[in-house]
């Protein structure tokens, strides 16, 4: 069968791109499509095995490389311009618009859904407020565009034959927004890249891009009130300067660190701290692969990856007070690093590739019999 792989866009090597890497590792003969492709040579080699991507007209628009999202209102039209008529199987990797490609009745379209587009649905009001678009003329236009996007998003969900969700949490969101059922296949975590370490040092660790929803400021505020506890913070981003100025002497900012250093800090930390509400959350699983317990916000994907009081501690409110209580509770518990590592193995890359191959090929076999 001829296969096409459609991803929203290629410009960073993030969690969704690790899924793409596993897709291409499972099937080497995809033709690739995406709205834009601005990957560097190193990331292209890892994610796409060096292959090029067929892109849309947005690739050539002014400033697309620095901010392709400014052309949001053009995304539905752009994704519908891909002519995929020659393919038997279309696999889309979608957190936005990839699932909206046009297909015909002799093609099977399976969507691995990272989430229905969050800025149009559950993060709609938060997105507008943070972007300063909750009022005024620009705000009215932004709300109109997102209204149109929601209508298109629901209509285009009918173009998908089978949905796969990256967690039970996202399966519920797919059911709520699209009124569709989804098979859950957890995303791949390269647990082999994070070595197990039973001996821990006396510091807490967090690593993230410094953007509002990651709640690094909340973590810093909590540890400001616990001066006897050392916190190391890795990562950069738009909020780096603002957050770093909040920190007291017990908090050290490491900035951007290499993958090797990330692994080292995770291995040796007494706990990895995570305050975001994630759809799945790969980094907390990577921490557990090191045998390191997680202190995390108990909502979203973490409810499926962290076992409370066994592989970590989950706090119930996204507040510094709730996090401080969790840290104090954590320090009264004993954890077994071997059990924490075993929990991480449930989400391994090898497991993902086996599950996705079985599901996709069995689905296509059933489809082909009826065609």
C-alpha positions as CSV (number, residue, x, y, z in Angstrom):
1,X,0.0,0.0,0.0
2,X,1.1,3.6,-0.7
3,X,1.3,5.6,2.4
4,X,1.2,9.4,3.2
5,X,2.1,10.9,6.6
6,X,0.6,14.3,7.3
7,X,1.9,16.3,10.2
8,X,0.7,19.8,11.2
9,X,4.1,21.5,10.8
10,X,7.8,20.9,11.2
11,X,9.9,23.4,12.9
12,X,11.1,21.9,16.3
13,X,11.9,18.5,17.7
14,X,9.2,18.2,20.3
15,X,7.0,15.4,21.7
16,X,4.8,15.2,18.5
17,X,7.9,14.9,16.4
18,X,9.1,11.9,18.5
19,X,5.9,10.3,17.4
20,X,6.7,11.0,13.8
21,X,10.2,9.5,14.4
22,X,8.6,6.3,15.6
23,X,6.2,6.3,12.6
24,X,9.1,6.5,10.2
25,X,11.0,3.9,12.2
26,X,8.0,1.6,11.8
27,X,7.4,2.3,8.1
28,X,10.2,3.6,6.0
29,X,8.2,4.4,2.8
30,X,6.0,7.3,3.8
31,X,5.6,10.4,1.6
32,X,5.6,13.3,4.0
33,X,3.3,16.4,4.1
34,X,3.1,19.4,6.4
35,X,2.1,23.0,6.3
36,X,5.7,24.2,6.7
37,X,9.1,22.6,7.1
38,X,11.8,24.6,8.8
39,X,13.8,21.7,10.4
40,X,17.5,21.9,10.7
41,X,19.6,19.1,9.3
42,X,20.1,17.3,12.6
43,X,16.4,17.3,13.5
44,X,15.5,16.2,10.0
45,X,17.9,13.2,10.2
46,X,16.3,12.1,13.5
47,X,12.6,12.8,12.8
48,X,12.3,12.0,9.1
49,X,15.4,10.0,8.4
50,X,16.6,12.9,6.3
51,X,13.6,13.0,4.0
52,X,12.0,16.2,2.6
53,X,8.5,17.3,3.3
54,X,5.9,18.4,0.7
55,X,4.8,21.8,2.1
56,X,1.9,24.2,1.5
57,X,2.0,27.7,0.1
58,X,2.4,29.0,3.7
59,X,6.0,27.9,3.6
60,X,6.8,30.8,1.2
61,X,4.8,33.5,3.0
62,X,6.8,36.4,4.6
63,X,7.7,35.8,8.2
64,X,6.4,32.2,8.1
65,X,9.7,30.8,9.4
66,X,9.6,33.1,12.5
67,X,5.8,32.8,13.2
68,X,3.8,30.5,11.0
69,X,0.8,30.7,13.4
70,X,0.0,34.2,12.4
71,X,-1.5,32.7,9.2
72,X,-4.0,30.6,11.3
73,X,-7.0,31.7,9.2
74,X,-5.4,30.2,6.1
75,X,-4.6,26.8,7.6
76,X,-7.8,24.9,6.7
77,X,-7.5,26.1,3.0
78,X,-3.8,25.2,2.9
79,X,-4.2,21.7,4.3
80,X,-7.0,21.0,1.8
81,X,-4.7,21.7,-1.1
82,X,-2.7,18.6,-0.7
83,X,-3.6,16.1,-3.4
84,X,-3.4,12.7,-1.7
85,X,-5.4,10.7,-4.3
86,X,-2.6,8.2,-5.1
87,X,-2.3,6.9,-1.5
88,X,-4.0,3.9,0.0
89,X,-3.3,4.9,3.6
90,X,-3.2,8.4,5.1
91,X,-1.8,8.6,8.6
92,X,-2.2,12.1,10.2
93,X,-0.4,13.4,13.3
94,X,-2.7,16.2,14.4
95,X,-2.9,18.7,17.2
96,X,-4.4,21.3,14.9
97,X,-5.3,20.8,11.2
98,X,-3.5,17.7,9.8
99,X,-6.6,15.6,10.2
100,X,-8.4,17.9,7.7
101,X,-6.8,16.6,4.5
102,X,-9.2,15.5,1.8
103,X,-9.5,11.8,1.1
104,X,-11.9,9.6,-0.9
105,X,-13.8,6.4,-0.2
106,X,-11.0,4.0,-1.3
107,X,-8.5,5.5,1.2
108,X,-8.2,4.8,4.9
109,X,-7.4,7.8,7.0
110,X,-6.2,7.1,10.6
111,X,-5.5,10.2,12.8
112,X,-3.1,10.0,15.8
113,X,-4.6,12.9,17.7
114,X,-2.4,14.7,20.2
115,X,-5.4,16.9,21.0
116,X,-8.3,18.7,19.3
117,X,-6.9,22.2,18.6
118,X,-6.6,23.6,22.2
119,X,-6.5,27.3,21.3
120,X,-9.9,27.0,19.7
121,X,-11.5,24.8,22.4
122,X,-10.5,24.3,26.0
123,X,-7.8,27.0,26.0
124,X,-9.8,29.5,24.0
125,X,-10.3,32.2,26.7
126,X,-6.8,31.7,28.1
127,X,-5.3,32.1,24.7
128,X,-7.2,35.3,23.9
129,X,-6.3,36.8,27.3
130,X,-2.5,35.9,27.1
131,X,-2.3,37.2,23.6
132,X,-4.1,40.5,24.6
133,X,-7.0,39.6,22.2
134,X,-9.8,39.4,24.7
135,X,-11.1,42.9,23.7
136,X,-10.9,45.6,21.0
137,X,-11.0,45.4,17.2
138,X,-8.2,42.8,17.0
139,X,-9.9,40.8,19.6
140,X,-13.2,40.8,17.7
141,X,-11.4,39.5,14.6
142,X,-9.4,36.8,16.5
143,X,-12.7,35.6,18.0
144,X,-14.3,35.4,14.6
145,X,-11.3,33.5,13.2
146,X,-11.4,31.0,16.1
147,X,-15.2,30.6,15.7
148,X,-14.7,29.7,12.0
149,X,-11.9,27.3,13.0
150,X,-14.1,25.5,15.5
151,X,-16.8,24.9,12.8
152,X,-14.1,23.6,10.4
153,X,-12.6,21.5,13.1
154,X,-15.8,19.7,13.8
155,X,-16.7,19.3,10.1
156,X,-13.2,18.0,9.2
157,X,-13.3,15.4,12.0
158,X,-15.8,13.5,9.8
159,X,-12.9,12.9,7.3
160,X,-11.1,10.6,9.7
161,X,-12.0,6.9,9.7
162,X,-10.2,6.0,13.0
163,X,-9.0,8.2,15.8
164,X,-6.1,7.2,18.0
165,X,-5.6,9.3,21.2
166,X,-2.3,9.8,23.0
167,X,-4.0,9.2,26.4
168,X,-7.4,8.5,28.0
169,X,-7.5,12.2,28.9
170,X,-7.4,13.1,25.2
171,X,-9.8,10.3,24.3
172,X,-12.3,12.0,26.5
173,X,-11.6,15.4,24.8
174,X,-12.1,13.8,21.4
175,X,-15.4,12.3,22.6
176,X,-16.5,15.7,23.9
177,X,-15.5,17.8,20.9
178,X,-15.9,15.4,18.0
179,X,-18.4,12.9,19.4
180,X,-16.1,10.1,18.3
181,X,-14.5,7.2,20.0
182,X,-10.7,6.8,20.0
183,X,-8.2,4.0,20.5
184,X,-5.6,4.9,23.2
185,X,-2.0,4.3,22.3
186,X,0.4,6.1,24.6
187,X,3.2,8.0,22.7
188,X,6.7,6.7,22.6
189,X,9.2,7.6,25.3
190,X,12.8,6.6,24.6
191,X,13.4,5.1,28.0
192,X,16.8,3.7,26.8
193,X,18.1,7.2,26.5
194,X,17.7,7.8,30.3
195,X,19.8,5.6,32.5
196,X,18.6,4.3,35.8
197,X,20.2,5.7,38.9
198,X,19.3,4.6,42.5
199,X,21.5,7.1,44.3
200,X,20.0,10.6,44.5
201,X,21.4,14.0,45.5
202,X,19.8,16.6,47.7
203,X,18.1,18.8,45.0
204,X,14.8,19.1,43.2
205,X,14.8,19.5,39.4
206,X,12.5,20.9,36.7
207,X,13.0,21.4,33.0
208,X,10.7,23.1,30.6
209,X,10.3,25.7,27.9
210,X,9.5,29.0,29.8
211,X,6.0,29.7,28.6
212,X,2.9,30.5,30.7
213,X,1.1,27.2,30.7
214,X,4.2,25.3,31.9
215,X,3.8,27.1,35.3
216,X,7.5,27.4,36.1
217,X,6.7,30.6,37.9
218,X,4.4,28.6,40.3
219,X,7.3,26.2,41.0
220,X,9.7,29.0,41.7
221,X,7.2,30.8,44.0
222,X,6.7,27.5,46.0
223,X,10.5,27.0,46.4
224,X,11.0,30.6,47.4
225,X,8.9,29.7,50.5
226,X,11.1,26.7,51.1
227,X,14.6,28.2,51.4
228,X,16.1,25.0,52.9
229,X,15.3,23.1,49.6
230,X,17.4,23.5,46.5
231,X,15.8,23.7,43.1
232,X,17.5,23.5,39.7
233,X,15.6,24.9,36.8
234,X,16.6,24.0,33.1
235,X,15.2,25.6,30.0
236,X,14.7,28.9,28.2
237,X,11.8,30.7,26.6
238,X,9.9,34.0,26.5
239,X,9.3,34.1,30.3
240,X,12.9,33.3,31.3
241,X,13.9,36.8,32.4
242,X,10.7,37.4,34.3
243,X,10.8,34.1,36.1
244,X,14.5,34.2,36.9
245,X,14.1,37.6,38.6
246,X,11.5,36.0,41.0
247,X,13.9,33.4,42.4
248,X,15.7,33.4,45.7
249,X,19.2,32.1,46.5
250,X,18.1,28.4,46.8
251,X,17.0,28.3,43.2
252,X,19.5,28.0,40.3
253,X,18.7,28.6,36.7
254,X,20.7,26.4,34.2
255,X,19.3,27.9,31.0
256,X,19.5,25.6,27.9
257,X,21.2,22.3,28.6
258,X,22.2,19.4,26.4
259,X,20.4,16.1,26.3
260,X,23.3,14.5,28.2
261,X,23.1,17.1,31.0
262,X,19.3,16.8,31.1
263,X,19.7,13.0,31.7
264,X,22.4,13.6,34.3
265,X,20.3,16.1,36.3
266,X,17.3,13.9,36.1
267,X,19.2,10.8,37.3
268,X,20.6,12.5,40.4
269,X,17.6,14.6,41.5
270,X,15.6,13.6,44.5
271,X,12.5,14.5,42.6
272,X,11.4,16.0,39.3
273,X,8.8,18.8,39.7
274,X,6.1,19.4,37.1
275,X,3.2,21.8,37.5
276,X,1.7,21.9,34.0
277,X,-1.5,20.3,32.9
278,X,-0.4,18.1,30.0
279,X,-2.2,16.0,27.5
280,X,0.3,13.2,28.2
281,X,3.6,14.6,29.4
282,X,6.7,12.9,28.1
283,X,9.3,14.5,30.4
284,X,7.8,13.1,33.6
285,X,8.0,9.7,32.1
286,X,11.7,10.3,31.2
287,X,12.3,11.3,34.8
288,X,10.8,8.0,36.0
289,X,13.0,6.1,33.5
290,X,15.9,7.4,35.6
291,X,14.3,6.0,38.8
292,X,13.4,9.6,39.8
293,X,10.0,10.2,41.4
294,X,7.8,13.0,40.1
295,X,6.0,15.7,42.1
296,X,3.4,16.8,39.6
297,X,0.0,18.4,39.1
298,X,-2.7,15.7,39.3
299,X,-4.6,16.4,36.2
300,X,-4.4,15.4,32.5
301,X,-1.9,12.8,31.4
302,X,0.0,12.6,34.7
303,X,-2.9,10.8,36.2
304,X,-2.1,7.9,33.8
305,X,1.7,8.0,34.1
306,X,2.5,8.7,37.7
307,X,1.3,6.4,40.5
308,X,0.5,8.6,43.6
309,X,2.7,7.7,46.6
310,X,4.4,5.0,44.6
311,X,6.3,6.6,41.7
312,X,5.6,10.2,42.8
313,X,3.2,12.6,44.5
314,X,0.3,14.4,42.7
315,X,-1.0,17.7,44.0
316,X,-4.5,18.7,43.4
317,X,-4.4,22.5,42.8
318,X,-2.2,24.5,40.4
319,X,-1.0,26.7,43.3
320,X,2.2,27.2,45.2
321,X,0.5,26.2,48.4
322,X,-0.6,22.9,47.0
323,X,2.8,22.2,45.6
324,X,4.5,23.0,48.9
325,X,2.2,20.6,50.7
326,X,3.1,18.0,48.1
327,X,6.9,18.5,48.6
328,X,6.5,18.2,52.4
329,X,4.4,15.0,51.9
330,X,7.0,13.7,49.5
331,X,9.8,14.1,52.1
332,X,7.9,11.8,54.5
333,X,7.8,8.9,52.0
334,X,10.2,6.3,50.8
335,X,10.4,5.4,47.1
336,X,11.9,2.4,45.3
337,X,13.7,3.6,42.2
338,X,13.4,0.2,40.6
339,X,9.6,0.3,40.7
340,X,9.7,3.9,39.3
341,X,11.8,2.7,36.4
342,X,9.4,-0.2,35.7
343,X,6.5,2.3,35.5
344,X,8.3,4.2,32.8
345,X,8.9,1.1,30.8
346,X,5.1,0.9,30.3
347,X,5.5,3.8,27.9
348,X,8.6,2.8,26.0
349,X,9.3,3.5,22.3
350,X,9.4,-0.2,21.5
351,X,6.0,-0.7,23.0
352,X,4.5,2.2,21.0
353,X,6.0,1.0,17.7
354,X,4.6,-2.5,18.2
355,X,1.1,-1.3,19.2
356,X,0.9,1.3,16.3
357,X,2.0,-1.2,13.7
358,X,-0.5,-3.8,14.8
359,X,-3.4,-1.3,15.0
360,X,-2.7,0.4,11.7
361,X,-2.1,-2.8,9.7
362,X,-5.1,-4.7,11.1
363,X,-7.3,-1.6,10.4
364,X,-6.1,-1.5,6.9
365,X,-6.6,-5.2,6.4
366,X,-10.2,-4.9,7.5
367,X,-10.7,-1.9,5.3
368,X,-9.2,-3.6,2.3
369,X,-11.6,-6.6,2.6
370,X,-14.6,-4.3,2.5
371,X,-13.3,-2.1,-0.4
